[in-house]
Amino acid sequence: MNETMKECETNALLCAAEDGSLSRKLKKYLRSCRPPEDADPKKDPGRLPTLAGFCGMLGCGIASAEELRCTYPSQFDYVAAILEDEALNSGRSPAIVNAYLKERLGYGDKPENTGEALQLVFAHDILEDGE
């Protein structure tokens, strides 16, 4: 079994990106999240499309999405953009949408604070200035 086939078995997102079916599969997932046509949108808004839900439909996990982000950044960016748009236009509470965007799509990431003290380095020896 070659390396590409092994990756496809373990990461359906990479396989879909490689064979060009990622967009089609994402659209299928989005359709599955919509409420039935006869449903009252106020009572049944459908499911919020999420990265976790999309991965689940494909039979993989969030680690697979991270692999997609590293291997095919533009494909991951496409998926994240579509899911962001769906989340923002979902009518869900801002707290839920904000948490989703930060936790799963990486918005609002702050650089990690390593807890190390700031170290100043001077270009010249201040003791040689004479004062």
C-alpha positions as CSV (number, residue, x, y, z in Angstrom):
1,M,0.0,0.0,0.0
2,N,1.5,3.4,-1.0
3,E,1.9,6.4,1.3
4,T,-1.0,8.4,-0.2
5,M,-3.5,5.5,0.3
6,K,-2.4,5.2,3.9
7,E,-3.0,8.9,4.5
8,C,-6.4,8.7,2.9
9,E,-7.4,5.9,5.2
10,T,-6.3,7.9,8.3
11,N,-7.1,11.4,7.2
12,A,-10.2,11.8,5.0
13,L,-9.6,15.6,4.9
14,L,-6.2,15.2,3.2
15,C,-7.7,12.6,0.8
16,A,-10.5,15.0,-0.1
17,A,-8.1,17.9,-0.6
18,E,-5.9,15.7,-2.9
19,D,-8.7,14.3,-5.0
20,G,-10.6,17.6,-5.4
21,S,-13.7,16.5,-3.5
22,L,-13.3,18.7,-0.4
23,S,-15.7,21.4,-1.6
24,R,-18.4,18.9,-2.6
25,K,-18.1,17.2,0.8
26,L,-18.3,20.4,2.7
27,K,-21.4,21.4,0.8
28,K,-23.0,18.1,1.6
29,Y,-22.2,18.6,5.2
30,L,-23.7,22.1,5.2
31,R,-26.9,20.7,3.6
32,S,-27.1,18.1,6.4
33,C,-27.0,20.9,9.0
34,R,-30.0,22.8,7.6
35,P,-33.4,22.3,9.2
36,P,-36.1,20.5,7.2
37,E,-37.9,22.9,4.8
38,D,-41.1,22.7,6.7
39,A,-39.5,23.5,10.1
40,D,-40.1,26.7,11.9
41,P,-36.7,28.5,11.8
42,K,-37.3,30.0,15.2
43,K,-37.9,26.6,16.8
44,D,-35.5,24.5,14.7
45,P,-32.6,26.5,13.3
46,G,-30.8,23.3,12.3
47,R,-27.3,22.4,13.5
48,L,-24.5,24.9,13.7
49,P,-22.0,23.7,11.1
50,T,-18.7,23.2,12.8
51,L,-15.2,21.9,12.0
52,A,-15.8,19.0,14.5
53,G,-19.1,18.1,12.8
54,F,-17.5,18.2,9.3
55,C,-14.6,16.0,10.6
56,G,-17.1,13.6,12.2
57,M,-19.1,13.3,9.0
58,L,-15.9,12.3,7.2
59,G,-14.9,9.9,9.9
60,C,-11.8,11.7,11.2
61,G,-11.0,14.0,14.1
62,I,-9.7,17.5,14.7
63,A,-6.1,16.3,14.5
64,S,-6.9,15.6,10.8
65,A,-7.9,19.2,10.4
66,E,-4.6,20.3,11.8
67,E,-2.8,18.1,9.3
68,L,-4.9,19.7,6.5
69,R,-3.9,23.2,7.9
70,C,-0.2,22.2,7.6
71,T,-0.2,20.3,4.4
72,Y,-2.8,22.3,2.4
73,P,-3.1,25.7,4.0
74,S,-5.2,27.2,1.2
75,Q,-7.7,24.3,1.4
76,F,-8.0,24.6,5.2
77,D,-8.4,28.4,4.8
78,Y,-11.3,27.7,2.4
79,V,-13.0,25.3,4.9
80,A,-12.5,27.8,7.8
81,A,-13.9,30.7,5.7
82,I,-17.0,28.8,4.8
83,L,-17.6,27.6,8.4
84,E,-16.9,31.1,9.7
85,D,-19.5,32.5,7.3
86,E,-22.0,29.8,8.3
87,A,-21.4,30.5,12.0
88,L,-21.7,34.3,11.7
89,N,-25.0,34.0,9.7
90,S,-26.5,31.2,11.8
91,G,-28.5,33.5,14.1
92,R,-27.0,31.8,17.2
93,S,-26.0,33.8,20.3
94,P,-22.9,35.9,19.9
95,A,-21.3,34.1,22.9
96,I,-21.6,30.7,21.2
97,V,-20.4,32.0,17.8
98,N,-17.4,33.8,19.5
99,A,-16.4,30.7,21.5
100,Y,-16.6,28.5,18.3
101,L,-14.5,31.0,16.3
102,K,-11.9,31.2,18.9
103,E,-11.7,27.6,20.0
104,R,-12.0,25.7,16.7
105,L,-11.0,28.1,13.9
106,G,-8.2,29.8,15.8
107,Y,-9.5,33.3,15.8
108,G,-8.1,35.5,18.6
109,D,-5.1,33.3,19.3
110,K,-2.6,35.1,21.4
111,P,1.1,34.4,21.4
112,E,2.0,32.0,24.3
113,N,3.5,33.7,27.3
114,T,6.4,31.5,28.3
115,G,6.7,33.2,31.7
116,E,10.3,34.1,31.1
117,A,11.5,37.5,32.2
118,L,12.3,40.2,29.6
119,Q,16.1,40.4,29.1
120,L,17.5,43.7,28.0
121,V,20.7,43.7,25.9
122,F,22.7,46.9,25.3
123,A,24.8,47.5,22.3
124,H,27.5,49.3,24.3
125,D,29.0,49.0,27.8
126,I,27.3,51.8,29.8
127,L,30.0,51.6,32.4
128,E,32.6,52.9,29.9
129,D,30.6,56.1,29.4
130,G,32.4,57.6,32.4
131,E,29.4,58.2,34.6
